Amino acid sequence: MSQFLLGLLSDAGRRFVPYKNWLGELTNPQVLRADIIAGITVAMVLIPQAMAYAQLAGLPPKIGLYAAFLVPIIAALFGSSRQLQNGPVAIISLMTAAALMPFDLGENTSVFIAYAAMLAILAGIIQLLLGLLRLGILVDFLSHPVIIGFTNAAAIVITSLQLSKLLGISLDKTDHLYETLWQLLLAIPNQTHLPTLMMGLGSIALLILFKKLTPKLPGILFTVIITTIIAWQLGYTGDVIGEIKPGLPSFVIPIIDWKDLPALIMPAFMIAILSFVEAFSIAKAVASKTRQHISANQEMVGKGLANITAGVTQGYAVSGSFSRTAVAFDAGAKTGFAAIVSGIIVGLTLMYFTEALFYLPVATLAAVILVAVIGMIQFEPFKHAWRVNPHDGFVALTVFIVTLALAPHLEWGIFVGILLSLSLYIYRTMQPHFAEVAMDEDGTYRDAHLFGMETSPTLAIFRYDGDLYFANASYLEKKLLNAVADKQKLKVLILDLEAVDQIDVTGEEMLTKMSEHLHEAGIEFFITRAKFKVTDALKRSGLYDTIGKEHFYSKRLRALEDIQEKYGDAVDISHLVYHKPVEDITDLEVTPIKIEK
């Protein structure tokens, strides 16, 4: 136990110095130059996106800039991916807004900011603990079908919530998305603000145009500059960002009503898990191209420290951004220093250039979000999941529907998805493939029933393809009992457990009972090809000694040799030995092949 704790502490220590892996590379002028150029390029996208996503979270645009200042720097220093760009993202922003909706925070913006910051701190602490304890594997509960359904639904929700800003319509808060959309539909004929609509549509047109004509350049920045100048020069009457007080964020511990803290834990946990899944998926995609090593636990530590940093610097929960990571990769980022450059530029913007953002139209930020998330809506993955396994397609579709129906409370879609995925997994493993095998003419053992091969009434080998645990132990027991009932002359039963990776106490108890039933029926019971950990579990339980060491074989052929030597002609094993093809032999008499011990 003490060695385990020492190993854990040693591993935890290494989690705080991953930057050493790339720091020395900055002595190469080419690497340094590439990172500086990539960092500047990413910052040009990060600044407008951060302000836009803050509005999606229900926060002032400056909070987005706060969350984009130190966060990229901390995540780059303590994460494992060199190209991953962290900061405000659409889905986590929406989940932040949804998480704080149940709290009666009134119209006091500072209180809302404090709760959002505390949510980020809690999510960061959860991620940090999971990373240090090497529990990053927990994110595997979010299966790919759950992610498919959730991201598509979230993209639709995000898009829908931006329509009011694009039309210049103010809406009251509602508990469900469909209520918001109905309210918007009723307001469109009378409340649409034409200048806002024109500015929003113009921004969308510019974003698409720049993406097509100059994909390598920061089209988002150009759109923001153009629309800000237009709003300034023409006296735009729609909503604008307004005054942002220059200066860097202060380090503060957010003050909330502590009785609300327990209610923040579950939303923080969901944000922590989803934030990591989103970021690590992006990191893996980039690593497949750069061939760089990444670590789930190290990335969890980096994300945890980044979220804690966001919380104590008046920001809100963050994650990895696919679009900004793609920009960094295309711009030639070599190390985490590129993200550090981006964070520094955001800091300089906060200190010296906030006045230039005064006339930035809110409709432009809405357009930035719309164009960014619209590509997330893809229905082909639903079809693909259904083709691979209808269960996965059903999970993806269910998560999609539930998330939309309960939006903006997105966490329920994830809860339902995880529960459904686990339930269907258990259902699928309740009845693994079970077959009596015989040897085919090519020398391989196959399902005798499926391939129409002869079997023996006195000896049978049954193959079981699955783990042996509480959900399927009775299934295997019934299959074996029925097989024995169908073979009234059976003398020897061999159970091939090569495919069994895990066995629990229910499975072990079933094997104990089966060995007793077979012994009472005068049938000798053998187990072949059991993996070490299965055999080890049977030794610890005592079943190995009860059945007898002589009844366990690592190879089926060796078991058949010993059984034939013991029983002679009393058992027929001709269906389990290899016969040469007729054209290869002159003597057509078939005799079993024996191997000398």
C-alpha positions in Angstrom: 0.0 0.0 0.0 2.8 2.4 0.9 4.5 1.6 -2.5 1.3 2.4 -4.3 1.0 5.8 -2.5 4.6 6.6 -3.2 4.1 5.7 -6.9 1.0 7.9 -7.0 2.8 10.8 -5.4 5.8 10.4 -7.8 3.4 10.3 -10.8 1.5 13.4 -9.5 4.8 15.3 -9.3 5.5 14.5 -12.9 2.1 15.9 -13.8 3.3 19.4 -13.0 6.3 19.5 -15.4 5.1 18.3 -18.8 6.3 21.6 -20.4 9.9 20.3 -20.0 9.2 18.0 -23.0 9.1 20.9 -25.4 10.7 23.9 -23.6 14.2 23.1 -25.0 12.9 23.1 -28.6 12.3 26.9 -28.3 16.1 27.4 -28.7 15.5 26.6 -32.3 14.8 29.9 -34.1 12.5 28.2 -36.6 10.4 26.6 -34.0 10.2 29.8 -32.0 9.2 31.8 -35.1 6.6 29.3 -36.1 5.0 29.3 -32.6 4.9 33.1 -32.5 3.2 33.4 -35.9 0.7 30.6 -34.9 0.0 32.3 -31.5 -0.7 35.6 -33.1 -3.0 34.0 -35.7 -4.9 32.1 -33.0 -5.3 35.2 -30.9 -7.0 37.0 -33.8 -9.7 34.3 -33.7 -9.7 33.8 -30.0 -10.6 37.4 -29.0 -13.9 37.7 -30.9 -14.8 34.1 -30.2 -14.2 34.6 -26.5 -16.5 37.6 -26.3 -19.2 35.8 -28.4 -19.2 32.6 -26.3 -19.3 34.7 -23.1 -22.6 36.1 -24.3 -23.8 32.6 -25.0 -23.1 31.8 -21.3 -25.1 34.8 -20.3 -22.0 36.7 -19.2 -20.6 40.1 -20.3 -18.2 39.9 -23.3 -15.2 41.0 -21.1 -15.6 37.7 -19.0 -14.8 35.8 -22.2 -11.6 37.8 -22.6 -10.7 37.1 -18.9 -11.2 33.3 -19.6 -9.0 33.6 -22.7 -6.1 35.4 -21.0 -4.3 33.0 -18.6 -6.2 29.9 -19.5 -4.4 29.1 -22.8 -1.1 29.6 -21.0 -1.8 27.3 -18.0 -3.3 24.6 -20.3 -0.3 24.7 -22.6 2.2 24.4 -19.7 0.4 21.6 -17.9 -1.4 19.7 -20.7 0.0 17.0 -23.0 -1.0 18.3 -26.4 1.3 20.8 -28.0 -1.3 22.2 -30.5 -4.5 22.1 -28.4 -5.9 25.6 -27.9 -8.0 26.1 -24.8 -10.4 28.8 -23.8 -14.2 29.6 -24.1 -16.1 27.2 -26.3 -19.7 27.0 -27.4 -21.0 23.9 -25.7 -19.4 24.6 -22.3 -20.7 28.2 -22.5 -24.2 26.9 -23.0 -23.9 24.4 -20.2 -22.7 27.1 -17.9 -25.8 29.2 -18.7 -28.0 26.1 -18.2 -26.3 25.2 -14.9 -27.0 28.6 -13.4 -30.5 28.9 -14.6 -32.1 27.2 -11.6 -30.6 29.6 -9.2 -32.5 32.8 -8.4 -29.7 35.2 -9.1 -31.8 38.2 -10.1 -30.5 40.8 -12.4 -27.2 41.3 -10.5 -24.5 40.6 -13.1 -21.7 40.4 -10.5 -23.5 37.6 -8.7 -24.0 35.7 -12.0 -20.3 36.2 -12.7 -19.3 34.9 -9.3 -21.5 31.7 -9.7 -20.0 31.1 -13.1 -16.5 31.4 -11.7 -17.3 29.0 -8.9 -18.7 26.5 -11.4 -15.4 26.7 -13.2 -13.3 26.2 -10.0 -15.4 23.2 -9.0 -15.1 21.6 -12.5 -11.3 22.3 -12.4 -10.9 20.6 -9.0 -12.8 17.6 -10.2 -10.6 17.4 -13.3 -7.4 17.9 -11.4 -8.3 15.1 -8.9 -9.3 12.7 -11.7 -6.0 13.4 -13.5 -3.8 13.0 -10.4 -5.6 9.8 -9.4 -5.2 8.5 -13.0 -9.0 8.2 -13.4 -9.2 9.7 -16.8 -10.7 6.4 -17.9 -14.1 7.6 -16.4 -14.7 9.6 -19.5 -15.1 6.4 -21.4 -18.6 6.2 -20.0 -19.4 8.9 -22.6 -19.7 6.6 -25.6 -19.4 7.9 -29.1 -23.1 7.6 -29.8 -23.8 9.8 -26.8 -21.4 12.4 -28.1 -23.0 12.3 -31.6 -26.5 12.8 -30.2 -25.4 15.5 -27.7 -23.2 17.6 -30.0 -25.8 17.7 -32.7 -28.6 18.7 -30.3 -26.4 21.2 -28.5 -25.5 22.8 -31.9 -29.2 23.2 -32.7 -29.9 24.7 -29.3 -27.0 27.1 -29.6 -28.1 28.2 -33.0 -31.7 28.7 -31.9 -30.6 30.8 -28.9 -28.7 33.2 -31.2 -31.6 33.9 -33.5 -33.0 36.6 -31.1 -29.7 38.4 -31.1 -29.6 38.3 -34.8 -33.1 39.8 -35.0 -32.6 42.3 -32.3 -35.4 40.8 -30.2 -35.3 40.7 -26.4 -36.8 37.6 -24.9 -37.8 36.7 -21.3 -36.0 33.7 -19.8 -37.9 30.4 -20.1 -37.3 26.9 -18.7 -37.3 25.1 -22.1 -36.0 25.8 -25.6 -39.4 25.2 -27.2 -40.9 28.0 -25.0 -38.2 30.4 -26.1 -38.6 29.6 -29.7 -42.4 30.0 -29.5 -41.9 33.4 -27.8 -39.5 34.3 -30.6 -41.9 33.3 -33.3 -44.6 35.4 -31.9 -42.3 38.4 -31.6 -40.7 38.3 -35.1 -43.5 40.2 -37.0 -43.6 43.2 -34.6 -40.2 43.3 -32.8 -37.6 42.5 -35.4 -35.0 45.3 -35.5 -34.1 45.8 -39.2 -30.6 47.4 -38.6 -29.7 44.5 -36.3 -30.9 41.9 -38.8 -29.0 43.6 -41.6 -25.8 43.7 -39.5 -26.2 40.1 -38.5 -26.8 38.8 -42.0 -23.9 41.0 -43.3 -21.7 39.5 -40.7 -22.6 36.0 -41.7 -22.0 36.8 -45.3 -18.5 38.2 -44.5 -17.6 35.2 -42.3 -18.6 32.7 -45.1 -16.8 34.9 -47.8 -13.6 35.1 -45.8 -13.7 31.4 -45.0 -14.0 30.6 -48.7 -11.6 33.2 -50.2 -9.0 33.4 -47.4 -9.2 30.3 -45.3 -5.7 30.8 -44.0 -6.4 34.3 -42.7 -8.4 35.2 -39.5 -11.7 36.0 -41.3 -13.5 36.3 -37.9 -11.1 39.2 -37.0 -11.6 40.9 -40.3 -15.4 40.6 -40.0 -15.3 42.1 -36.5 -13.1 45.0 -37.7 -15.3 45.8 -40.7 -18.6 45.6 -38.8 -17.2 47.7 -35.9 -16.1 50.4 -38.3 -19.5 50.3 -40.1 -21.3 50.6 -36.7 -19.1 53.5 -35.6 -19.4 55.4 -38.9 -23.1 54.9 -39.6 -24.4 55.5 -36.0 -25.6 51.9 -35.7 -28.7 51.8 -33.5 -28.6 48.1 -32.5 -26.9 46.6 -29.4 -23.1 47.0 -29.2 -20.5 45.7 -26.8 -20.2 49.0 -25.1 -17.5 50.0 -22.6 -15.0 47.4 -21.4 -12.9 48.7 -18.6 -9.2 48.3 -19.5 -7.0 46.2 -17.3 -6.2 42.6 -16.5 -8.6 40.5 -14.3 -7.9 40.4 -10.6 -7.2 37.2 -8.7 -10.3 36.7 -6.5 -12.1 33.8 -4.9 -15.7 34.1 -6.0 -18.2 34.7 -3.2 -21.5 32.8 -3.5 -24.3 31.7 -1.1 -22.6 28.6 0.3 -25.9 26.8 0.6 -26.0 26.7 -3.2 -22.6 25.0 -3.4 -23.9 21.4 -3.3 -26.3 22.1 -6.2 -23.3 23.2 -8.3 -21.4 19.9 -7.8 -23.3 17.8 -10.4 -23.3 20.5 -13.1 -19.6 21.0 -12.4 -19.0 17.3 -12.8 -20.8 17.1 -16.1 -18.9 20.2 -17.4 -15.6 18.6 -16.2 -16.3 15.4 -18.0 -17.7 16.9 -21.2 -14.9 19.6 -21.2 -12.3 16.9 -21.1 -13.9 14.7 -23.7 -14.2 17.5 -26.1 -10.6 18.6 -25.6 -9.1 15.2 -25.6 -10.9 14.2 -28.8 -9.4 17.2 -30.5 -6.0 16.4 -29.0 -6.1 12.9 -30.4 -7.1 14.1 -33.8 -4.1 16.4 -34.0 -1.7 13.8 -32.4 -2.6 11.3 -35.2 -1.1 13.8 -37.6 1.9 15.0 -35.6 2.7 11.6 -34.1 3.2 13.2 -30.7 2.5 11.4 -27.4 -0.5 12.6 -25.5 -1.8 11.4 -22.1 -5.4 11.4 -20.9 -4.5 11.9 -17.3 -2.0 14.7 -18.1 -4.6 16.5 -20.2 -7.0 16.1 -17.4 -4.5 17.8 -15.0 -3.9 20.6 -17.5 -7.6 21.2 -18.0 -8.3 21.2 -14.3 -5.6 23.8 -13.6 -6.9 25.9 -16.5 -10.5 25.8 -15.2 -9.3 26.7 -11.7 -7.3 29.6 -13.1 -10.4 30.7 -15.1 -12.5 30.7 -11.9 -10.0 32.7 -9.8 -9.5 35.3 -12.6 -13.2 36.1 -13.0 -13.6 33.9 -16.0 -15.8 30.8 -16.5 -15.5 27.1 -17.5 -13.3 26.4 -20.6 -12.3 23.6 -22.9 -10.3 22.8 -26.0 -11.5 24.5 -29.2 -11.6 22.5 -32.4 -11.6 25.6 -34.7 -8.7 27.4 -32.9 -6.7 24.2 -32.7 -7.1 23.7 -36.4 -5.9 27.3 -37.0 -2.9 26.7 -34.8 -2.0 23.5 -36.6 -2.4 25.0 -40.0 -0.4 28.0 -38.9 2.5 25.7 -38.0 2.4 25.6 -34.2 5.2 23.3 -32.9 4.9 23.6 -29.1 2.7 24.9 -26.4 4.4 28.2 -26.6 2.0 29.2 -29.4 -0.9 29.1 -26.9 1.2 31.2 -24.5 1.7 33.8 -27.2 -2.1 33.8 -27.8 -2.8 34.4 -24.1 -0.3 37.3 -23.9 -1.9 39.0 -26.9 -5.3 38.7 -25.1 -3.7 40.3 -22.1 -2.4 43.2 -24.2 -5.8 43.6 -25.7 -7.4 43.9 -22.2 -4.8 46.5 -21.2 -4.7 48.7 -24.2 -7.3 48.0 -26.9 -10.7 47.6 -25.2 -11.8 51.0 -26.4 -11.7 49.7 -30.0 -14.3 47.1 -29.1 -16.9 49.7 -28.0 -18.9 49.7 -31.3 -18.7 46.0 -31.9 -22.3 44.8 -32.8 -23.8 42.1 -30.6 -25.3 40.7 -33.9 -21.8 40.2 -35.2 -20.9 38.0 -32.2 -24.1 36.1 -32.7 -23.1 35.5 -36.3 -19.7 34.3 -35.2 -21.3 31.7 -33.0 -23.8 30.7 -35.7 -21.1 30.1 -38.3 -18.9 28.3 -35.8 -21.5 25.8 -34.6 -23.5 25.2 -37.7 -20.9 22.8 -38.9 -21.4 20.7 -35.8 -24.9 19.7 -37.1 -24.2 16.5 -39.0 -26.7 13.7 -39.5 -24.4 11.2 -41.3 -22.9 10.0 -38.0 -26.4 8.9 -37.0 -26.7 6.7 -40.1 -23.2 5.3 -39.7 -23.9 4.4 -36.0 -27.1 2.7 -37.0 -25.4 0.7 -39.8 -22.6 -0.5 -37.4 -25.0 -1.4 -34.6 -28.7 -0.4 -34.3 -28.2 -0.1 -30.5 -25.7 2.7 -31.0 -28.0 4.4 -33.5 -30.8 4.2 -31.0 -28.6 5.7 -28.3 -27.5 8.6 -30.5 -31.1 9.4 -31.6 -32.4 9.2 -28.0 -29.8 11.5 -26.6 -30.5 13.9 -29.5 -34.2 14.0 -28.8 -33.9 14.2 -25.0 -31.3 17.0 -25.2 -33.5 19.0 -27.5 -36.7 18.3 -25.4 -35.1 19.4 -22.1 -32.9 22.1 -23.4 -31.3 24.2 -22.2 -30.8 21.7 -19.4 -28.3 19.7 -21.5 -27.0 17.5 -18.7 -30.1 15.3 -18.8 -29.3 14.2 -22.3 -25.9 13.0 -21.2 -27.4 11.2 -18.1 -29.9 9.4 -20.3 -27.2 8.6 -22.8 -24.9 7.1 -20.2 -27.6 5.0 -18.6 -28.9 3.8 -22.0 -25.5 2.9 -23.2 -24.7 0.9 -20.1 -28.1 -0.8 -20.1 -27.7 -1.9 -23.8 -24.1 -3.0 -23.2 -25.3 -5.3 -20.4 -28.2 -6.5 -22.6 -25.7 -7.4 -25.4 -23.4 -9.3 -23.1 -26.2 -11.2 -21.4 -26.2 -13.8 -24.2 -22.7 -14.2 -25.7 -22.1 -16.6 -28.5 -22.2 -20.3 -27.3 -21.5 -23.2 -29.7 -20.4 -26.8 -29.8 -17.3 -26.9 -32.1 -16.0 -29.4 -34.6 -12.9 -29.4 -36.8 -13.4 -28.1 -40.3 -11.5 -29.6 -43.3 -9.0 -26.7 -43.1 -8.0 -27.7 -39.5 -9.8 -25.0 -37.6 -12.5 -25.4 -35.0 -15.9 -23.9 -36.1 -19.5 -23.7 -34.9 -20.7 -27.2 -35.7 -24.4 -26.2 -35.9 -23.7 -23.1 -38.1 -21.5 -25.0 -40.6 -23.5 -28.2 -40.6 -20.7 -30.5 -39.2 -21.1 -33.8 -37.4 -20.6 -34.0 -33.6 -20.0 -36.8 -31.2 -22.7 -38.2 -28.8 -20.0 -39.0 -26.2 -17.6 -36.0 -26.1 -18.3 -32.3 -26.8 -16.3 -29.1 -26.8 -18.4 -26.0 -26.1 -17.0 -22.5 -26.8 -18.2 -19.5 -24.9 -17.4 -16.1 -26.3 -17.8 -13.5 -23.6 -17.0 -12.5 -20.0 -18.6 -14.6 -17.3 -20.4 -12.4 -14.8 -23.7 -11.9 -13.0 -25.6 -10.8 -16.1 -24.9 -13.9 -18.2 -23.8 -16.7 -15.8 -27.3 -18.2 -15.8 -27.4 -18.0 -19.6 -24.3 -20.2 -19.8 -25.6 -22.6 -17.2 -28.9 -23.1 -19.2 -27.0 -23.6 -22.4 -24.8 -26.3 -20.9 -27.7 -28.1 -19.2 -29.7 -28.1 -22.4 -26.7 -29.4 -24.3 -26.2 -32.2 -21.8 -29.9 -33.1 -22.0 -29.6 -33.4 -25.8 -26.6 -35.8 -25.5 -27.8 -38.7 -23.4 -24.6 -40.7 -24.0 -22.2 -37.8 -23.1 -19.2 -38.9 -21.1 -16.9 -35.9 -21.4 -17.7 -32.2 -21.6 -15.0 -29.6 -22.4 -15.6 -25.9 -21.8 -13.4 -23.6 -23.9 -12.9 -20.3 -22.0 -10.4 -18.6 -24.2 -12.7 -15.6 -24.8 -13.4 -15.0 -21.1 -11.4 -12.1 -19.8 -13.3 -11.5 -16.6 -15.1 -13.7 -14.1 -17.0 -12.6 -11.0 -18.3 -14.5 -8.0 -21.6 -15.3 -9.8 -19.8 -16.8 -12.7 -17.5 -18.8 -10.4 -20.5 -20.0 -8.4 -22.2 -21.2 -11.6 -19.1 -23.2 -12.6 -19.0 -24.8 -9.2 -22.6 -25.9 -9.5 -22.1 -27.1 -13.1 -19.1 -29.2 -12.1 -21.2 -30.8 -9.3 -24.2 -31.5 -11.7 -21.9 -33.0 -14.3 -20.2 -35.2 -11.7 -23.5 -36.5 -10.4 -24.5 -37.3 -14.0 -21.3 -39.2 -14.5 -19.9 -36.7 -17.0 -16.2 -35.7 -16.7 -15.8 -31.9 -16.8 -12.7 -30.2 -18.4 -11.8 -26.5 -18.9 -9.4 -25.5 -21.6 -7.5 -22.3 -22.6 -8.6 -20.2 -19.6 -6.6 -17.0 -19.3 -4.2 -16.6 -16.4 -6.4 -14.1 -14.5 -9.5 -16.4 -14.8 -7.5 -19.4 -13.7 -6.0 -17.3 -10.8 -9.5 -16.3 -9.7 -10.6 -20.0 -9.7 -7.5 -20.9 -7.6 -8.2 -18.2 -5.1 -11.8 -19.4 -4.8 -10.8 -23.0 -4.4 -12.7 -24.2 -7.4 -9.5 -25.0 -9.3 -8.6 -27.6 -6.6 -12.2 -28.9 -6.4 -12.4 -29.6 -10.1 -8.8 -30.8 -10.1 -5.6 -29.6 -11.7 -5.8 -32.5 -14.2 -9.0 -31.0 -15.6 -7.4 -27.8 -16.7 -5.6 -27.6 -20.0 -3.9 -24.7 -21.9 -4.5 -26.5 -25.2 -7.5 -28.4 -26.5 -5.4 -30.9 -28.5 -3.5 -31.9 -25.3 -6.8 -32.4 -23.5 -8.1 -34.6 -26.3 -4.9 -36.7 -26.3 -5.3 -37.4 -22.6 -9.0 -38.1 -22.8 -8.5 -40.5 -25.7 -5.8 -42.3 -23.8 -8.1 -42.6 -20.7 -11.3 -43.6 -22.4 -10.1 -45.2 -25.6 -13.0 -46.2 -27.9 -15.6 -45.3 -25.3 -15.5 -41.7 -26.6 -15.5 -40.5 -30.2 -13.2 -37.6 -31.0 -13.1 -38.1 -34.8 -14.9 -34.8 -35.3 -12.3 -32.9 -33.4 -9.1 -34.1 -35.2 -7.6 -33.0 -38.5 -8.0 -35.2 -41.6 -5.9 -34.8 -44.7 -7.8 -33.9 -47.9 -8.5 -36.9 -50.1 -6.3 -35.7 -53.0 -3.3 -35.6 -50.6 -3.4 -39.2 -49.4 -3.3 -42.6 -51.0 -4.8 -44.4 -47.9 -8.4 -43.2 -47.5 -8.7 -44.8 -44.1 -9.0 -41.9 -41.6 -7.2 -42.2 -38.3 -6.9 -39.7 -35.5 -3.6 -37.9 -35.3 -1.7 -38.5 -32.0 1.2 -36.4 -30.7 3.7 -38.0 -28.5 4.0 -36.5 -25.0 
